[in-house]
């Protein structure tokens, strides 16, 4: 990069001294202005090389009639680029200047053709944004602002262009050349080179541009759409990985059919390509017709992938495919509207996964993720609304709030409108906004106009941060047979939002008879939209049990007045599976929080409820596994005013141990239950495998020696990665000879498979042994630890940051380790480094000694010279 800069600045005399780059500028939503210039068409020519790629671009630019600004300066965003040549309407231009990384051109008229040449070095691109090299191939990642690292362009999502892309490169090194749209021409270029030209007829923003060049082989298939269009599908991978692509292909076809059936959305081009890449910052990317994937979300077979991996592949393949409409055909006006495409698309992929699997189990999983990742975000210094008001670095806002809480907001619309009206609204949304860059307000307007229902009050869910807390208490008048439900809502202050307004909260609610266990008042939808509100139920013939926020109808925290006995009864009798799960969780949580506070704990209701769940003949194994799992250390911490990680860990282990010994026989029986061959991927087989391992975990808490024998047997005869990883996951937290033997066997067998080796790192980083910090430090010096590979970094440092007890080790070495990792990773890949910061964010809630050590590490990171704005933003907000 540096040599490009010094040797190709032909007109430096005209370029003013570049001001310091605007690294710490805050961008605000209220400052949005329509683009001054539009680029209806762009032609790109790539002369590809791993270390030197030449990019020639031709932009047709014209004034935007909708822009009030009439300046004659065209600003083209750039990041680390130097123009090697600039042309206006075919004539060389030397009247350009730089502003930070951006190129400024003065244009005399309203319509011009701009030509720009640049050279880039993909091999030196460790940020993995823009065009970069991975495993001998070239690929791109442009969302959110990577395109400006490839060429100069108005790199904002509301500038939509038709792309024509020509690539030329060495035919033996890059036999496959892919870009968006359809391949329109290809040929030989002499000297062993070849070329291909691609043309995408759909206008798109620059963040959806993609290019891939490499030695890849396809798994090919076809899909015939609703209207009879035959689409060629291909999943491109290294030849050795071809046998692992069938599940992704099957998932793609299921997703295409599902989107036609449920949303009436049909695919719109003749080709659809997926490419798997080893080094990738995110999960996958929805570039128009050329989805680029982290290989972890493509490659799977029974031997190397767990049931969860298979589910994640189906989910992510569907997610990226669904973006073709919710993201590509209708895109975002600005990055503050990110949830417009992400919240909606996550909701769509959640519904898809529920339809092809088990809806209650899927709902429990989604809520578990929300509580583990999004609720802490809402309660900490990084809290922000679903539609943020400002950012320094947009990459930091690819958060659980924008994605998962955003999906919950869409789900509330779906709940309030009902499926038919919701569909009318989404049809109108796609019709109205096709080919446009839209806003969250446009989405709500279409739902309202399509359904005829006023949704204005719900828009506060986009603007107000924080998780609402709802207090609920039921009062029964036995004589009048009337029950009154008293509700109260409250949202804690969040950064920049000290005073909160009441929010409309849809609560699916029913009453269950405490004597008969029958549903005495059927489910109804209550909209709580006042600070305080009371609702009456009639004909309540026996003392009622409150079943509220059924199926998690709103993303809130419910604090309901219910005794342990009532929760135990609901855990058995509630007709809503989610509410049953929730009753169990609440029962466990109360015991654990009391224990962590040093209060007396009555474990018996918890143990009885788990026993009854295990013995039930009507519940399926997957649900049992979810229902008996104790809340994690960090979820318990979220309920404490002052967090003491050792106390939390101790009380949780004691409860696990008590369950393990009192329910020993039931747990061993659940562990031994069979009927799940390794190649059986049905929901019931997955459930059996999941329960097998969850049960084993409880046995281990009571008797490590016995559990280690069972686990080693499961490990040795495993016919799936699920059983193998499950057994190893139990063993890594024990102090037994089987532990190291299994770790070694796993490494010996799989060390050549990077995705499986990631599991080996992650399992050890998640271990609940007292020496986890030592082990993780050793692993960070391991031959196979590669800090430049985002998957490997996340498997060790990311997993460790989420290991509550180990990360918060009383000597502070966990904090020092993660801070070292962040500082080291930031020099290479700021985006991935910044995602490791959040575990430090909640330092204020910890006991004083730990709080001081966490703060000290944040200050140490903040003081590091040359810190990226990605990490700077996360760290300074955490300290504020
Ligand atoms: Zn997405």
Boltz pocket constraint, residues with backbone or C-beta under 6 A from the ligand:
constraints:
  - pocket:
      binder: B
      contacts: [[A, 319], [A, 323], [A, 341], [A, 342], [A, 345]]
      max_distance: 6.0
